[in-house]
Amino acid sequence: MYAITGITGKVGGAVARELLGKGLTVRAVVRDRARAEAWNQLGCDLATARMEDQDSLTLAFKGTEAVFILPPSEFDPVPGFPEARAVIEAVTAAIRDARPARVVCLSTIGAQASEMNLLSQRTLLEQALSELPVPVTFLRPGWFMENALWDVDSARDTGTIHSFLQPIDKPVPMVATADVGRVAAELLQQSWEGRRVVELEGPRRISPSELARTFARVLGRPVRAEIVARETWNDLFREQGMKNPLPRIRMLDGFNEDWISFEGQPGHVLQGRIDLESVLATLVAQTASP
């Protein structure tokens, strides 16, 4: 039995589909059973649990061969990350009590960075899970290609995408969520001892300029990338409703200044199979007007 958290999302769903496709049993750990009915129809065992509730997580994890941890992301965290810390405390205690044979945790590129930023939530999680007497693998993927969803309307309607990643010709490690799910499923089926880190990116690195050119091929119209000036970010994010934009700003700084990067040498970073054009074509099709 493989317990999968975050199964209603892209990565968690991809993990579950990979495992089910191999004839393995899956327990879908969900907050809302109604949202997971489709997984029940596919043969998953359903367990209701909140990621900040130790008791329900312990029950969900008990009797499992492996657990996939996909913590919720807080995009506008309160200073000090209290929301993430509550989840970390509950997940850590539940794993200690349930004692699954092994754990794979979705982390992030740059989790080793010492400077505070939005991804520090994953740094804290890695630190806590590393202390457990259970084999743990931290899967650190690059920037998700699916983040380009936020650019689809602008690319289609105005021929422009607005980039916080700068300069626009600088390649960035990106990866498709389907590749992340596939690799996570493979890791769950492996055996290892102690703590290990697996880093993952796509077939090649992608700059904002290349993202724009790929949108142009998919949409059949010219698309260009424009930089969003660094000095406008704070006001812009606050206008969008954020109360504490500094962690997000520092995350973007980390990518642009290269202190959010892979820890291992290039030859040790896994490469996915899915290219950007395939991902963008799917996003454009999904957002097309009926």
C-alpha positions as CSV (number, residue, x, y, z in Angstrom):
1,M,0.0,0.0,0.0
2,Y,1.3,3.4,-1.0
3,A,-0.2,6.5,0.7
4,I,-0.3,9.6,-1.5
5,T,-0.9,13.1,-0.1
6,G,-1.9,15.8,-2.5
7,I,-3.5,13.3,-4.9
8,T,-6.0,15.9,-6.2
9,G,-3.2,18.0,-7.6
10,K,-1.1,17.6,-10.7
11,V,2.0,16.0,-9.1
12,G,0.2,13.8,-6.5
13,G,-2.2,12.7,-9.2
14,A,0.6,11.8,-11.5
15,V,2.3,9.7,-8.8
16,A,-0.9,7.8,-8.1
17,R,-1.6,7.1,-11.8
18,E,2.0,5.7,-12.2
19,L,1.5,3.4,-9.3
20,L,-2.0,2.3,-10.3
21,G,-0.7,1.6,-13.8
22,K,1.7,-0.9,-12.3
23,G,-1.1,-2.7,-10.5
24,L,0.0,-1.4,-7.0
25,T,-2.5,-0.4,-4.3
26,V,-2.8,3.3,-3.5
27,R,-4.3,5.0,-0.5
28,A,-5.5,8.5,-1.4
29,V,-5.0,10.8,1.6
30,V,-7.5,13.6,1.1
31,R,-9.0,16.5,3.0
32,D,-12.4,16.2,1.2
33,R,-13.6,12.7,0.3
34,A,-16.1,14.2,-2.2
35,R,-13.2,15.7,-4.3
36,A,-11.5,12.3,-4.4
37,E,-14.4,10.2,-5.6
38,A,-12.8,9.8,-9.0
39,W,-9.8,8.2,-7.3
40,N,-12.1,5.9,-5.4
41,Q,-13.6,4.8,-8.7
42,L,-10.1,4.0,-9.9
43,G,-9.6,1.6,-7.0
44,C,-7.9,3.8,-4.4
45,D,-8.5,3.3,-0.7
46,L,-9.6,6.7,0.7
47,A,-8.3,8.2,4.0
48,T,-9.5,11.5,5.2
49,A,-6.8,13.6,6.9
50,R,-5.8,17.2,7.3
51,M,-2.1,17.9,6.8
52,E,-1.9,19.8,10.1
53,D,-3.7,17.0,12.0
54,Q,-1.3,14.4,13.5
55,D,-3.9,11.9,14.5
56,S,-5.7,11.6,11.1
57,L,-2.4,11.5,9.3
58,T,-1.1,8.7,11.5
59,L,-4.2,6.6,10.7
60,A,-3.7,7.4,7.0
61,F,0.0,6.3,7.0
62,K,-0.3,3.2,9.1
63,G,0.1,-0.1,7.4
64,T,1.7,1.4,4.3
65,E,4.8,0.4,2.5
66,A,5.7,3.9,1.5
67,V,4.3,7.5,1.9
68,F,4.5,10.4,-0.5
69,I,4.5,13.7,1.2
70,L,3.3,16.7,-0.8
71,P,2.9,19.5,1.7
72,P,0.5,22.4,0.9
73,S,2.2,25.5,-0.4
74,E,1.6,28.8,1.3
75,F,2.2,31.5,-1.3
76,D,1.6,34.4,1.0
77,P,3.0,33.2,4.3
78,V,2.9,34.9,7.7
79,P,6.4,35.9,8.8
80,G,8.1,32.9,10.4
81,F,6.1,30.4,8.3
82,P,3.6,29.3,11.1
83,E,1.3,27.6,8.6
84,A,4.2,25.4,7.2
85,R,5.5,24.7,10.7
86,A,2.1,23.4,11.8
87,V,2.1,21.0,8.9
88,I,5.7,20.0,9.4
89,E,5.0,19.2,13.1
90,A,2.0,17.0,12.3
91,V,3.6,15.2,9.4
92,T,6.8,14.5,11.3
93,A,4.9,13.1,14.3
94,A,2.6,11.0,12.1
95,I,5.5,9.4,10.3
96,R,7.2,8.7,13.6
97,D,4.1,7.0,15.0
98,A,3.0,5.2,11.8
99,R,6.5,4.0,10.8
100,P,6.0,3.5,7.1
101,A,8.9,1.5,5.5
102,R,10.1,4.7,3.6
103,V,9.1,8.2,2.7
104,V,9.4,10.3,-0.5
105,C,8.9,14.0,0.1
106,L,8.4,16.6,-2.6
107,S,10.9,19.4,-1.9
108,T,12.3,21.9,-4.3
109,I,15.4,23.2,-6.1
110,G,17.3,25.4,-3.7
111,A,16.1,23.8,-0.5
112,Q,19.7,23.9,0.7
113,A,19.7,27.7,0.5
114,S,20.4,29.5,3.8
115,E,18.7,32.8,2.8
116,M,15.0,33.2,3.8
117,N,12.6,33.0,0.8
118,L,9.3,31.4,-0.1
119,L,11.0,28.0,-0.6
120,S,12.3,28.0,3.0
121,Q,9.1,26.2,3.9
122,R,10.7,23.1,2.2
123,T,14.0,23.7,3.9
124,L,12.3,23.5,7.2
125,L,10.5,20.3,6.2
126,E,13.7,18.7,5.0
127,Q,15.3,19.5,8.3
128,A,12.5,18.0,10.3
129,L,12.1,14.8,8.3
130,S,15.8,14.2,8.2
131,E,15.7,13.5,11.9
132,L,13.3,10.6,11.6
133,P,14.4,7.0,12.0
134,V,12.8,6.2,8.5
135,P,14.5,6.2,5.1
136,V,13.6,9.5,3.4
137,T,14.2,10.8,-0.1
138,F,13.8,14.5,-0.9
139,L,12.8,15.0,-4.5
140,R,13.9,18.5,-5.5
141,P,12.4,19.5,-8.9
142,G,13.2,22.7,-10.8
143,W,10.7,25.4,-11.7
144,F,7.4,23.8,-12.8
145,M,6.7,24.3,-16.5
146,E,3.0,24.5,-15.6
147,N,3.7,27.9,-13.9
148,A,3.3,29.2,-17.5
149,L,-0.4,28.8,-17.1
150,W,-0.4,32.4,-15.7
151,D,1.0,33.6,-19.0
152,V,-1.4,31.9,-21.4
153,D,-4.0,34.7,-21.6
154,S,-1.4,37.4,-22.0
155,A,0.5,35.5,-24.6
156,R,-2.7,34.7,-26.6
157,D,-4.4,38.1,-26.2
158,T,-1.5,40.6,-26.3
159,G,1.5,38.6,-27.7
160,T,3.4,39.3,-24.5
161,I,4.5,37.4,-21.4
162,H,5.7,39.3,-18.3
163,S,8.8,37.8,-16.7
164,F,10.0,38.0,-13.1
165,L,12.8,35.6,-14.1
166,Q,15.7,37.8,-15.4
167,P,17.6,38.4,-17.6
168,I,15.2,37.0,-20.2
169,D,17.9,35.1,-22.0
170,K,19.1,33.3,-18.9
171,P,18.2,29.5,-18.9
172,V,16.4,28.2,-15.8
173,P,15.9,24.6,-14.7
174,M,12.3,23.7,-15.5
175,V,10.4,20.4,-15.4
176,A,6.9,19.1,-16.2
177,T,4.8,18.0,-13.3
178,A,4.1,14.7,-15.1
179,D,7.9,14.0,-15.0
180,V,7.9,14.9,-11.3
181,G,5.1,12.4,-10.6
182,R,6.7,9.7,-12.6
183,V,10.1,10.0,-10.9
184,A,8.4,10.2,-7.5
185,A,6.5,7.0,-8.2
186,E,9.8,5.3,-9.2
187,L,11.5,6.5,-6.0
188,L,8.7,5.2,-3.8
189,Q,9.3,1.7,-5.1
190,Q,13.0,1.7,-4.4
191,S,14.9,0.7,-1.3
192,W,17.5,2.8,0.4
193,E,18.9,3.7,3.8
194,G,18.9,7.0,5.6
195,R,18.5,10.4,3.8
196,R,19.0,11.0,0.2
197,V,18.4,13.9,-2.2
198,V,17.3,13.5,-5.8
199,E,17.3,16.6,-8.1
200,L,15.2,16.7,-11.3
201,E,14.9,19.1,-14.3
202,G,13.5,18.8,-17.8
203,P,15.3,17.8,-21.0
204,R,16.9,21.2,-21.2
205,R,16.9,24.5,-19.4
206,I,14.6,27.3,-20.6
207,S,14.9,31.0,-20.6
208,P,11.9,33.4,-20.6
209,S,12.8,34.3,-24.2
210,E,12.6,30.6,-25.1
211,L,9.3,30.4,-23.2
212,A,7.9,33.2,-25.4
213,R,9.2,31.6,-28.6
214,T,7.6,28.3,-27.6
215,F,4.3,30.1,-26.9
216,A,4.6,31.6,-30.4
217,R,4.9,28.2,-32.0
218,V,1.9,26.8,-30.0
219,L,-0.3,29.9,-30.6
220,G,0.7,30.6,-34.1
221,R,1.3,34.3,-33.4
222,P,4.3,36.4,-32.3
223,V,5.0,36.4,-28.6
224,R,7.7,38.3,-26.8
225,A,9.0,38.3,-23.2
226,E,9.1,41.6,-21.2
227,I,10.9,42.0,-17.9
228,V,8.9,43.2,-14.9
229,A,11.2,45.7,-13.2
230,R,12.5,44.5,-9.8
231,E,11.6,47.8,-8.1
232,T,7.9,47.4,-8.9
233,W,7.5,43.9,-7.4
234,N,6.5,44.9,-3.9
235,D,3.8,47.3,-4.9
236,L,2.6,45.0,-7.6
237,F,2.3,41.9,-5.4
238,R,0.5,44.0,-2.7
239,E,-2.0,45.2,-5.3
240,Q,-2.6,41.6,-6.2
241,G,-3.6,41.0,-2.6
242,M,-0.4,39.7,-0.9
243,K,0.2,40.8,2.6
244,N,3.8,39.6,2.9
245,P,5.5,39.7,-0.5
246,L,9.1,39.6,0.7
247,P,9.5,35.7,0.7
248,R,8.2,35.6,-2.9
249,I,10.5,38.5,-3.9
250,R,13.5,36.8,-2.3
251,M,12.7,33.5,-4.1
252,L,12.7,35.3,-7.4
253,D,16.0,37.0,-6.4
254,G,17.4,33.6,-5.6
255,F,16.6,32.2,-9.1
256,N,18.0,35.4,-10.8
257,E,21.1,35.6,-8.6
258,D,21.8,31.8,-8.7
259,W,21.6,31.1,-5.0
260,I,18.5,29.0,-5.6
261,S,20.0,26.3,-7.7
262,F,20.7,22.6,-7.7
263,E,23.0,21.4,-5.0
264,G,24.5,18.5,-7.0
265,Q,26.8,18.6,-10.0
266,P,25.1,18.7,-13.4
267,G,25.8,15.1,-14.2
268,H,24.0,14.0,-11.1
269,V,20.7,15.9,-11.8
270,L,18.1,13.7,-13.4
271,Q,16.5,14.9,-16.6
272,G,12.8,14.5,-17.4
273,R,11.3,13.4,-20.8
274,I,8.6,16.0,-21.4
275,D,9.4,19.1,-23.3
276,L,8.1,22.6,-22.9
277,E,6.1,22.7,-26.1
278,S,4.0,19.7,-25.1
279,V,3.2,21.3,-21.7
280,L,2.3,24.7,-23.3
281,A,0.1,23.0,-25.9
282,T,-1.8,21.3,-23.1
283,L,-2.2,24.5,-21.1
284,V,-3.4,26.4,-24.1
285,A,-5.9,23.7,-25.0
286,Q,-7.2,23.6,-21.4
287,T,-7.8,27.3,-21.3
288,A,-9.3,27.7,-24.8
289,S,-12.8,29.2,-24.9
290,P,-15.6,26.7,-25.5
